[in-house]
Amino acid sequence: MLQDKDYAYSNISSSAMLVDLGISVWTGRKLDKQVSAEIDSAKSTKAKAGNYHKNLLAGSEKLAEIGKIASAVRNWHYTQTSPWSDAGSRLLPATLFMDYKLKLTEYEKMFSDAVEKFLAEYDQLVNQSAFTLGALFNRDDYPSVDNIRRKFAFTYTFSPVPESGDFRVDVGNQGMAELRTNFENAINTRVKGAIEDMRTQLIDQLSHMSEKLSDLDEPRTLKDGTLVTTQIFRDSLVENAVELVKNLKHLNITGDADVETMRAELESAIKNIDAQTLRESDEARRKTKARVDALLSKFAI
């Protein structure tokens, strides 16, 4: 369980920054009021029971590809940062900034290239939709290329973690002291939230590994007829754990002892281990699971 402790905001402001990432993608979906009404009528509903949304580019993967890139960027962004505010700002360790910015630039270009490719084919995709959607097709549902372009965005802003001394208001000494106390309490709450998020990531990773490394109650049959009790798991079972222990070394900017102990012990448990070894070696798999379970029983309180 996390200890109740306070953190110096001055240390945080010098070892981390805030980053706001915003990615927008056109959904390519539109409510068809007429069809929605027809369905209600056909089903004899007594009130409006639902809505029918058309996939304007049904059958095309071009728009979906952009959405996949956006989703990949967001997921990566979450692994590199810690939660900070309800507004969406996240805490980025200063030690990760250069690598983060380099990768973010790569993702930005990937996103931009995919959008430009989509826009170049947009009119053709609309024409194809006339055949795909049949009677559902309505040319007025499709914005112009210029309007569509404005529905895609990839933005990011880096800003410093604010300090209590940044207040510029005339509220008197007592008022200023209350503002600073409130600010420092808020900082502590956010830092504790970030640490709890790291702890949750570790517990989730350990729980997932424990589950996948457990023997099956009933053996399964391989293609060659061999019976095995190992579960099916991907290489990512170990790769994700390796990535997590690497990232948490940077994300733990307060040097929280609980998180660092968990991180270091997980790192030790998976050292020199890969997924293929775990699949092929009963001894390696059971030994690793035993270490993972020991960590869970120690920290999952």
N, C-alpha and C positions, 0 to 999 in steps of 0.2 A: 504494500500500500504506500502511496506517496506520502512523504513526510510533509507536515505543514511548515513551510519555510518562506521567507521573503527573498526577493531578488533585486539587486541594484539595477535600476533602470539605466543608469549611466553606463554600466557594463554592456547592457543589451544594445544601447544606441551606438556603441563603438564597435560592436562585433557582428552587427546584423543590420539589415535594411528592410524596408517594406516594398513589395512588388504587387502591382495590380495588373492582372492579365485579363483581357477581354477578347473573346472570339465570337463572332456572329456569323451564322450560316442561314441562307434562305431555306425555309422548310420545304417549299415546293408542294404545299398542301393548301386546299381551299375548301371551305364549307359550301356544300351544295344544298341550298335551302329547299329547292324544288324536289330533289330526290329525297331529302329528309322528310318532307311532307308526304310524298308518295308512299314511303315506307310506313309512316304512321297510319296512313289511310288503308294500305293493304293489310296491315296487322290490326286494324280497328281499335287503335289506342284511343283513350278518352282524353288524353292530353299529349303535349309534345314529349315523346319518350326518349328521343335521342337525336344525334346529329350525324350526318354522313359527310365525311371529309374526303375529297378526291385527292389522289396522288397524281398531280398534274403531269409528272414525267414518269408514269408507271412503265416499267420495263427497261428503264435506263439506269445504269449504275454511276453515271458521271457525277450527279449531285451527291449520291451516297458516298462516293470516294472522298469528297471534300469533308463530309460529316465525319468520316472515319479518321481523317487527319486531325480535325479539330478535337475529337474525342481523345486521340492519342496524345496530343499536346497537353490537354487538360490533365490527363492521368499522370503524365510525366511531371508536369508542374507541381502536382500535389505531392509527388515523391521527393521533390527537391526543396520543398518549403514546409512551413508549419502554419497552422491556422492562427489568425490574429484578430480580425474584426469581422463583425456581421456584414460590413460593406463589401467584403471580398478581398481585402488586403491580406497578404500572407507574408510570413517572416522568412527572409532569405539570409542565411549565414554569409558573412563577408568572404569566408574562405571558399564558398561555392560560386561567387559572383561571376568570375571570368568563364568558368566552364558552363555555367547556366546561360550566360549571355551568348556564348558561342553556339550552344545547342539551340537556343531560342531563335537565333538568327537563321539557322538552318531550317527550323520548322516554319518560320515565317516565309521563307522563300518557297518551301514545299507547298505551303498553303496558297501562296500567291500564284504559283505556277498552275496549280490545280484549278483555281478559280478562273484564270485567264483561258485555260484550255476549255473549261466548261462554257464560258461566255462565247468563245469562238464557235462553238458547236450549238449554241443555244437555239438559234432559229431552226436549225435542222432537227433538233430534238423536239421542238414544238410541232413541227410538221409530222414527225413520226407519231407524236401523241394523238394526232387527229385520227390515225388508224387504230392505235392501241386502245383509246378510250371510247371509240365508237360514238354512241349518242350522248355520252357524258361530256364529250369535248365541247368547249366553248372558248373561242379565241380571245374573248374579253377577259378570261381568267389569267392570261399571261402578260405580265408587265414587260415593258421594253427592256432591251439589253442595258441601257443606261440606268433604269430604275433597279434592275436586278443587281447591278454592280454595287449599288449603295447598300444592299442588304448583306454584303459580306464585309467583315472587318476583322483585323488582327492588330490589336493595340496592347501596349504594355507601358507601365510607368514605374520607375524606381524612385523611392522617396526615403528620407531618413526616418528612423524611429524617433518620435517627438520626445522631448525632455520636459520635465515639470517647469523648468526655468523659462520656457518659451511663452508663458502667459504675458500678454501685453494689455492688461486691463487695469483700470483704477478702481479697486474694490476695497482698499484699505489693507492693513497688515493682517487682520484676522481673516478677512475674506480670501486674501492670497494664500494664507496658510491652509485654509479649508480646501481651496482649489488644488493646491499641491498634494495634500493628503488624499483627496479624491482621485487625483490623477495617478498617484503612486499605487493606490489600492487597485485601480483599474489595470495598471500595468502588471501587477502581481497576479491578478485574476487571469489575464491573457497569457502570461508566461506559464502559469500552472495548467491552463488549457492546452497550450502547445506541448507541454511535457506529458500530460495525460494522453494526448493524441499519439505521441511517440510510443508510450507504454502500450497503448491499445494496438498499434501496428505490430509491436513485438509479440504480444499475446496472441493476436490473430494469426501471425505467421507460425508461431509455435504450435498452435492448435491445429492449423491446416496440415502442417508436417506430421504431427502425431497421428492425425486421422489417416493420412495417405500411407504412412509407414506401417500401419497396423495390418496384421495378417487377416485375410478373409476367413469368415466362419466356414465357408464351403469353398473348396478349390475351384478354380476356373481352368478351362482347357485352352491351350495355345493352338496355333494353326497346325503345328506338327503333332498334336495329340498329347503333348506333355501337360500334366496337371501341376498347377502352381497355386500358392496361396497369396502371392503378392498382388497388390492392387495396381491398377493402371494409373500412372502419373507421368506428367510431362517433365522435360528438362527444367522447365521454369520453377519446379518445386524447390530446387536448390538455387537456381539463378536468382530468383526473387529474394531469397534469404541473403545471398551474397550481396546483392544490391542494397538491401535494407541495412545491413550492418555497416556498409560503406557510407551510406548517406547519413545515418544517425550519428556517425562520428563527427559530422559537420553540424547537423541540425541541433545537437545538444549543446547549444551555445552557453548555457549556464553551467555546464559541467555537472549536471545532476547525477549524483552517485548511483541512484537506483537504476536509472535508464542506462548508464554506462556499464554497470555490472551485468544487466540483462543482455546488452548488446555484445559485450566482450565474451560472455559465456556462450551465446548463440554462435558467435564467430568461431569460437574454439570447437564447438560441436560439429560444425560443418567444414572445418579445415581439411583440405585435401580430399574432400568427398564430392562426387558428382552423381547425377541422377542414374547414369548407367550402372555405376558401381552398386548403388542401392538396389537397382532392379536385379542384378545378377548375384549379389552376395547376401545371403541370409544373415550372416554374422554382422556385416557392415550395417545392414538395414536395421537389425534389432538393436545393435549397439547405439546407433544414432538415435533411434526412437527412445531408447532408455534415457539418453542424455536430454533429449527434448522434453520428455515427460517429467524428468527431475526438475528442469527449469520451470515448467508449467506449475508444478506443485509448490515450487518455491516462491514464484512471483504472482501467479494468478489468484490474487486475494481480493 
